[in-house]
């Protein structure tokens, strides 16, 4: 595969949407300009079933490498997902079962294909880290652990916070960066790409590559998509916007983003030019309505995740305007069948797949986000009496009609 050394593309790759490069940005630039094809990867743990716009930042960075002709691997952490990444957590993650992890990972490739190319002349390769991590013997794990000290692990901010607050740190959490680090060794990569919050884990891989392969692995981090309070846009924080969301839903969710993330989302999640972004920033500072630019952002992102389907983007824009601006209801409300006329509210929402879990359904009901025929339902214990044609509304965007 011939590699492109186009200086303009290399500069854009290293500047826009890139946070830090180890050992240096200059060294990676020289490597890319040499014309040598490098092998790089991004690891994603399937702790949830959706890839979201936070993931899209690093997926777009992978795409840039792919378009230059480099060998790109999307690694599904089906083994590390069982351990649980402690990064940024003030308490131990609840461990997932093997079945939960595999169920979550089921559609990752389909979702990632909205950004990456898994076919063609230079397809992205999918790998699963259980292929090598599940085969490590206890002796090999002990040997792996000997490359790190307890002091190194305890240097991590979240562990320091837990010690300060007298919260437990479980031994298996120390194993996570070891396992992620070993991924680099097993695949013999030249570069690892990830969010800036993954720096510790990726640097563990850099150390192991030096020890095992005598190789200086590059590490490239991308900025996290955060608001002005430094709260990450993602599944853990409950503000997830899935890249495989339906166009209407995606448009509506982008419109709920804070005004403070308009510029960073344009920069990290779209192909808008630097000149265009600077103009938007200038207009916002001059007092122009941020809603207009958020609508432009939503339109661009619906286009991007729907194969540049202009009709889908226009319809989503029109639907949003009808439901929110004009306080109307969607033009086409889907009908969903139910088999009984009396239904506990939480069961109904989960069975119709309007929400993912009963705990989420309970929370939405208690917060006033569920209506039956425009009447707010606030008692999650009281069964609902349903009739054919009843309309359910969840939040501001989801409407369905009951078909008995």
N, C-alpha and C positions, 0 to 999 in steps of 0.2 A: 504494500500500500504506500503510495507516494504521499509524503507529508508536505503541507504548505508552510512556507516560511514568510508569508506575507507580513511585513513589519506592522502595517496598520492593524491587522487582525490580532497579532500578538500583543501589541500595545493595549488594544481595547480589552483583551482577555485579562491582562495583568493590572489594568487600572480600574475599569468600571466593574463594580460589584466584587472587588477583591479587597480583603482586609489585610491579612499578613501572609508572607511567604517565608518559609525556612528552607535552607539557611538564609538566602536573600532573594529578593525579587530579581536582582541583576543576574544571579547565577541561573535562575530558572529561565530568564529571558535568553541567555546565551545558549542554554540547552535547546530551547525551542527554535532558535535561529540556526542551530547547527544542522537541522534537517533530520536528526535522529528521531525515530519513532519511539515514543515512550508509552509505558503501560501505567494507567492510573485508575483509581477507583473511588467510589463513594459507597459507604456502608449505611444502610437504613434498617433499623430494627422495627419489626412489625408489631409495635405495641398498640397500634390502632389500625383500623381497616382502611383509612383514607390517607392518601398523600395530599397535603394542603399547600397553600400558596407560600408558606414558609419553606417547604421543601423545594418549591419551584426555583428559589434563588440559587440553590446549589445545583439543581438539575440543569438550569440554564448555563451554568459555568461548565458542567460536563459537556453540554451540547457544543460549546465553543471549541473544546479540545477535540471532540468528535469531528467537527467540520474542518479542523486543520489536518485531520487524518490520523490522529493518535488512537491507540487501543484503549477503549473505555470499558470498565466493568461496573455494573450496578450490583453491589453485594447485598443480598438479603440476610440480615442477621437473625436467622431462625434459631441459632444456638445462643448468641449473646442476648437475644430477646427473652430467653428463659431466665437469664441472670438479672437483667434490668440495669440500665445505665444509671448510676447515681448522680450524674452531672446535673448540677443546679437544684438538687432535691434536698429539702430540709428534713426529710424522713425517708426510710427505706421504701423503695417501690414494692408494690404488691406483685409477687411473682406470677407469671402467666403459665398456663399449661401448654404442653406441646400442641394440642389441638387448637387452642386459642391463637397461638402464634401462627400456625399454618393457615387457619381460617382468615386471619388478618392479612397475611401475605398473598392470598389467592389472586387478588386483582392488581397487585402493585405494578406488574409489567404493563398491563392495559392502561393504567392511569399514567405511568411514566412516559408511555408512548405519545402522550399529548405534547411532550417536549423533546424526548429522545427518539432516535431512529433505531429500531431493533431489526431492520431489514436492510436492503441496499448493499452498497459496496463496502461500507465500513460499519457494520452493525454493532450496537452496544451488546455486550455479553452479560447474561444474568448468571450469578453464582450464589450459592448458599453456604454460609460458613460452618454449618453442621458437618459438611463433607470432610473437614479436617479437625475441627474442634472436638467433635463427638468421638473421634478416634484417639485423642491424646490419652496416654496412660497416666496413672497417678504419679509415676516417677517423672514423666515428661512435664507435668504441671508443676511439680516441685522444682524441677530444673529451671522452668520458665520463671517461676516466682523468685528464684535466686538472683535474677537480674535487677531486682528492685528492692528498695528498703521500705520499712514501715514509715520512716520519716518522710520519704517522697510522697507516699500516699496521703499522709496526714496534712501535707502542705495545702491540699485542695481546700478552697474556700468553704465549700458546703460541709466538709468534715470538721473544719475549724468551728463553724457555726454550731454544728451538732454537739461538739465537745463543750462549747461555751454554754449551750442550753441544756446540757445533760441528756441529750438524746442519743439513742444507740447507733453504732456503726457496725453493721454485720460484716463478718469476714468475707462472705461471697462478693460484697461490693468492691473489695480490693482486687478481686479476680477479674472484674470487668475490663479495666484498661489492659490487663495482661492478654485477655482473649482477643480484644480488638487489635492490640498490637501484633499479635501472632497472625492475624489475617494478612497483614502486609508481607510477613515472612512466607506464609503458605502460597501466596500468589506471586511473590517476587516482584513487587511493583516498584515503579520509579517515583510515584507521586500519589499522595492521598489528598482528597478534597473533602471539606466538611464545613459546617458552621463554626463560628468563632468560639462557641461554647464547648466544642469538641477538641479544643487545643491539647488538653492534657492527654486524652486518649490517643490522639494522633501522634503526639510526641513520644508516647510510650512505644508506638510502632516504629518510630524513627530510631529510637535507641536499640530496639530488638533487631532492626535491619543492620545496624552497625555491628552488633555482636554476632548475629547468625550469618549474615551475607557479606559483611565487610563493605556495605553499600550505604551511600549517603542519600537516604530517601528524602524527596521534597515533600513539604507540607504546605498546602494552600488553604487558607480559611476565607470564608465569605461572611459579610455582615449578617447579623440576625435581623429579621423584619420585626421591629419593635415600635411601640408608640412613645410619646414624649416622656412617659413615666418608666420607660425601659421595660415595659411588659411585652413579652414575646407574643406574636400572632401564631397560635398553634394549638394542638389538641389538648395539651396538659392544662393550658390556661382557659380552656373552654370557649375560645373565640375562633375555632377552626373554620377555615373556608376551603372546602375540598376542591381540588382542581377538576374532579369529575362531576361536580354539581351540575344539575340541569341549568341551561342558559338563564332562565328566569330567576332561579334560586341564586345562581352565582352573581348575577347583576344586583339583585337585592342585597346580598350579603356584602358585596364590595361597597355598596352605598351606606352600609352601617359602620364602615371603618371611620375612625376619628379623622378629623381634618389634618391632624398632625402627622399622619402617615402618607398623605397624598404624594408628596415629592419622593420619599424613599421607595414607595411602591412602584411609582412610575420608573424610577431608576433601576430597581432591582428585579422587577417582574415584567417589564415590557421592553419593546424595542424602540420606544420613543427616543429621538435624537437628543444629544446633550443640549443643543440650542433650544429645542422645544421645551425641555424640562426647565431650563433657565428662565424662559419666557413665562411659563406657568408659575414658577416661584416668584418672579417679579410681580406678576398680576395679583397673586395672593397677598403679597406684602402691600400692594397698593389698595387692597380692600375689596377686590373682586370676589364674587360669591363662590366659596369653595365647593358648593354643591355641584356647580356646572362642571368643574374639573374632575370631581369624583365620578360624575356620570360619564365623562370622557374616559376615565380610567376603567370603569366598569365595562363600557362598550369595547375598549381595546382588549380587555382580558377575556371577555366572552368570545370575541373573534379568535384570540390566540388559542383557546382551549377547545375550539369547535371548528378546526381546520379552515379558518378564515371564512366561515359561513356568515356572510353579510346579513342574510335574511334572519338568521337566528339572533344576531346581535340587535338588529332593528326591532324584532318582535319583543325581545327581552326589555329593551328600552321603552317601548310602547306600553308593555304590560306593567312595568314599574310605575310609569307615569299615571296609568289608569288607576292602579290599586292605591298608590300612596298620595300622589299629587291631587287626583280627582276624588279620592276617598271611595273609589268604586270597588267592584269585585272582579276577579279575572274573567276573561271572556269564556274560556273553556275550562270548566271545573271538572276534574276527573271523577268518575264514579267508582267506588270500591265496594265489593260485595261483603256482607256480613251474614252469618247464619242464624243469629238469634236477635231478638228485639230488646233484650235487657243485657247490659254489658258493663262491667266495672270500668271506669274511665281509663285507668292505667293500662289494663289489659287491651282495651280497644285501641289505644294509641300505638302500643307496641305491635299488636297483631296486624294492624293496617300499615305497619312500617313507617308511621309518621314520626316516631321517635325510636331510639335504639334500645332503651332499657326502661324498666319500671321506675328506677330511681330518677332518671331524667324526666320521665312523664310526671312523677310526683312533684318534682321541683317546678316544672312548667305550670302545672295546675295551681300550685300554691302561689306562684308569682303572677297569676292572672293571665297566663298566655294561652288558655284553651277556651274556645267558645263552641256552643252548640246552638245553631240557628241565631247567631249574633248575641246569645246570652252567655255571659261569662260563667264557667263552671269552676267553683272553688273548693268543692268537697271531693277529694279523691277516693273516699271510702264509699260514697253513695252511688249505687249502680245507675246507669243511664237508661231511660226508656226510649228506644229508637223507633222511628217510623221511616218508611221508604221515602227517599228524597231529602232527608235531613242533611243540613250542611254543617260540617266540622271545620273549624279554623284553628290552626296551631301557629302561634306567633303572628307575624304580620304578613307572611308570604304563603303559607300552606293552606289550601282550601281543598276539601273533597266532599262529595255527596255520597250518602249511604244508599246502597242498593240491597234491599232485603230479599 
